């Protein structure tokens, strides 16, 4: 496979200092690198900026640009808030619930936990720039992952035909929820 793992995903931030404090103090990520330029290295465009990286345990990173002289928004303001987000995986439901309690103790509003098709359990919150974040943990056994992989093409096929889940029963066996093998999930 060409792509080995995620190196980083990057968004824009309002304030690099506030962003650094949030990602290190609230989420415990490592502040791994910061670099800045007056011109974009790949295009040569004038755009004074700082580019900051926060590393996770597996070596992948989340990164941000603070570009105070550039036009545009920090995030997509047209799409619903819940679409554009970063999702970070934690090791267990207990860790997820402890993180929720810790964030709420710091005054951070947290939504969830939310069960997604018995695939993952997630909580949601926002960073100082208004980016939606998700902490998630896998909640299904490996054999269930294989089932999800097998059904994914059929799910997409039904979606492409209807774009409204009106025919979801063809995949899940019920008109609501995620039923498989005659039982609701």
Secondary structure, 3 states (H helix, E strand, C coil): CCCCCCCEEEEECCCHHHHHHHHHHHCCCEEEEEEEEEECCCCCCEEEEEEEEEECCCCCEEEEEECCCCCCCCCCCCCCCCCCEEEEECCCHHHHHHHHHHHHHCCCCCEEEEEECCCEEEEEEECCCCCEEEEEEECCCHHHHHHHHHHHHHHHHHHHHHCCCCCCHHHHCCCCCCCECCECC
